[in-house]
Amino acid sequence: MTTIYLISPRAEPLAYFGAEIYAHSGFAGAQMVADLTMPTVAALIPADFHIRLCDEHLTPVDLDAPADIVALTGKTSQAGRMLELADAFRRRGRIVVIGGPYASLSPDKVRPHCDVLVRGEIEGIAAALFDDLRAGTWKAEYVGEAADLASTPIPRWDLYPNDRALIGAVQTSRGCPFDCEFCDVPAYAGRRQRHKDPSQVVAELDVLYGLGYRSVFLADDNFTASRRRAKGLLTAIAAWNRTRPDGSMTFATQMSVDVAKDDEILGLCAQAGLAVAFVGLETPSEESLRETGKRQNLDGDPIERINRLLEHGIMVISGLIVGFDADGPDIFDRQRRFVDSAPIPIFSLGALVASSGSPLYDRMVQSGRLLAEHPYGTAQPWSSNIIPQQMSGEALLAGLRHLGNHIYSPQAFGDRMVAMLDRLGTACVGPAPVPNGESLVASRKALMRQTAELIKHLALSGPAEKAMVTRIGRHALRHRPQFLPLVQTCLRFYAQIRHVYRLTGFEPT
Ligand code: SF4
């Protein structure tokens, strides 16, 4: 029997939406969102292979694992660690296969580190690849076309340590038709969006529900890029969710802010149980939005649009970017005023970064503004791999530090939490939130208990934090008790983000 060791390396740097705070607080490692890639690949591996999975965020990589083949997969944020592990396994005589988004976007950087490079999507080439690996006749490179998602199998979640992931994951589509200059998604997933059938999505949800998940990330690049198909899928999910025997599921996904113009889709989101949406607002500067091709953000007031989502019971998390060519030194004050006026507790703030494969990357190379010291095209969230146009790199970092620490000061965060809670609507009543994890299967209860512990640690970390947690908790209990699970989610994000700031020296000195 051929043994294959599938590895998802840890991401570097630490991420806003990671869960390293659990291990830091003395608990076992945890994942914010279960790693979907490995169970997806595992479902394509023939039954006569022995499969072992390793999510390095949860368990250490075993360099001496008795495996015939080591297969590594990862995004750009995992590239450094992925290539380091590949070299270590090859030194031990293992056959190393590398695939995934980074391998597809930067094949020349990956090729010297592996025996087999897999570019593109694996579904259409999986049979040939694994036959060749079994027979020892593998080729140096396989190139997969964009897959037809209607025929993809259910991911092998039975192989994954589900007791350490807070949220499950289902991908319902791939690709995005927009062309934001900084984004690498159209380069590796295509501009024509492909979709799974609603029956496939529901079958995947059934599996995750049976494993105890009561919260799932719909891991699409842009869930609402095709509103017609999103409406059909949401209708199917709502019908499925209404009949769950043991508490309903809530969902999070990524969507464009222009969806706020469509009351029908917002109503369907609420009915399906969609409670959290990540929306890339990026900047209050119209000039910067135009520069980066974010046309979907340009024809409406962003705060009014966020309020529309909140009225439908959908909490918004947003990305913020500083360092566009149009950004002058005043951008930090403008961003600060924007954040203070927004009922959005969680922002992922970062410098503009040119990812490999993005149009911005090509433009920066052509204009000689790409910094050589970031070999993988990514950087810390608050440093950049490009030379800014209107300020020095030092000024960009100093402005980001100041802005980030304002956004996550206990006072400002508490203000935005209260504003969000006051606006969250219940007019469109979705499924009831799970009552304190009561209905979760036993294996997931430890993780829920540890989340409550984390929030207790947060409240004990200083007087301002204590006042903030108390204020938010009291406000929710008195006025919006149905949203207490959401409050817990936000405080968990807050604890992780402050941890990232602390560990990377981003807090004020
Ligand atoms: S940032 Fe979002 S909307 Fe823009 S191209 Fe990427 S996935 Fe699409």
Residues whose N, C-alpha, C, O or C-beta is under 5 A from the ligand:
A	BS01	SF4	C176 F178 D179 C180 C183 V185 D221 N222
